Amino acid sequence: MKIGFVGLGIMGKPMSENLIRTGYDLVISSSRPEINRDLSERGAEVVDTFVEIAARSDVIITMLPNSPEVKDVILADGGLIHGAKPGSIIIDMSSIAPIVSQEIGEALREKDVGFLDAPVSGGEPKAIDGTISVMTGGDETTFEKCLPILEAMGGSVVRTGDVGSGNSTKLANQVIVALNIAAVSEALVLTKKMGVDTELVYNAIRGGLAGSTVLDAKAPMMMTNDFDPGFKIDLHLKDLNNVMETSDAMDVPLPLTASIRETLKALTVDGNGEDDHAAIVKYYEKLANVRV
């Protein structure tokens, strides 16, 4: 099975490398020559256009920033839909609005092209070691056909329903992650202000009910002031914008999510948008005039 891959950024490139490592043949096209060169040396075939990628592939994966980019790459003139063969499948692993996933899925269905929305969680470290969580929406037959591909990139792959349900699940994930990071930030800022060693506090609570994957991943970054991005604040803000857009459409009040979205907006205004979302702590440090 030959796989096309579009979107070879922080997450997409290591995901594509895991596919190559597993033994899949890849067809790619990046605007960055160094990425084309690197993946070509690993065995990927480099082409010039999205149409060529689709025409040469049985399954095409997209990993892009947001809804407009995904619609453009798949549906616009020169997009994947114009080269995709009947019976082929497109897997969009971007984090976008569920309603857009459903729109794309319907357009592809008319061309006899299968579609899964399969956003991921875990950030760059888990993309590199192949243990991302994949939340998938789509019909069961298409999912089962693509499951070995998804498992080559992920440690957990779960089908949560029909097209759109993958991104609905990702919205829930992003709410929980953002609010967890905010809670860790507030707690560490408080303990620092009280003069307690934050590393000892972290080691004391991580084995109890307050322990979490978020705590273990983000507290050390906060304490070392290391915000090299695994997942950028800008991208998390994008996801929360999709959350609030969806909640407005469904008349679901989300007061905590609305609050943390404003925090992320403030951080981007302060120039922290390219930092890892562990830098949410900077907002609380600024309020308390203390450095964790």
RAVENBEL-V693860 format. One line per field, one symbol per residue. ss: DSSP state (h for helix, s for strand, l for the rest). phi: phi as a letter, one per 40 degrees, with the letter a starting at -180 (. if undefined). psi: psi as a letter, one per 40 degrees, with the letter a starting at -180 (. if undefined). Layout:
ss->???
phi->???
psi->???
//
This chain:
ss->lssssslllllhhhhhhhhhhhllssssllllhhhhhhhhhlllsslllhhhhhhlllssssllllhhhhhhhhhllllhhhllllllsssslllllhhhhhhhhhhhhllllsssssssslhhhhhhhllssssssllhhhhhhhhhhhhllsssssssslllhhhhhhhhhhhhhhhhhhhhhhhhhhhhhllllhhhhhhhhlllllllhhhhhhhhhhhhlllllllshhhhhhhhhhhhhhhhhhllllhhhhhhhhhhhhhhhllllllshhhhhhhhhhhhllll
phi->.cbcbbhbcdcccccccccccchccbbbabcbdccdcccccchccbbcbcdcdcccbcbbbbbbcaddccccccbcdgcddcbccdgcbbbcbcbbcdccdcccdcccdcbgbcabcacbbhgddccccgbccbbbbiccccccccdcccccbbcbbbcbicdhccccccccdcccccccccccccccccccccgccccccdcccccbcccaccdccbddcccbfbbcccacddcccdccccccccccccfbcbccccccccccccccccgbcccccccddcccccccfabd
psi->hhhihhgfaddddddddddddeeihihihiehdddddddddeeihhididdddddeidhhhhgididddddddddiheiddeehiheihhhheihihdddddddddddddefhihhhgiiieadddddeffihhhhhiiddddddedddddeeidhhhheaihddddddddddddddddddddddddddddddeeihdddddddedeadeiidddddddddddefhfhhdhidddddddddddddddddefhhgdddddddddddddddeeedeiiededdddddddefih.
//
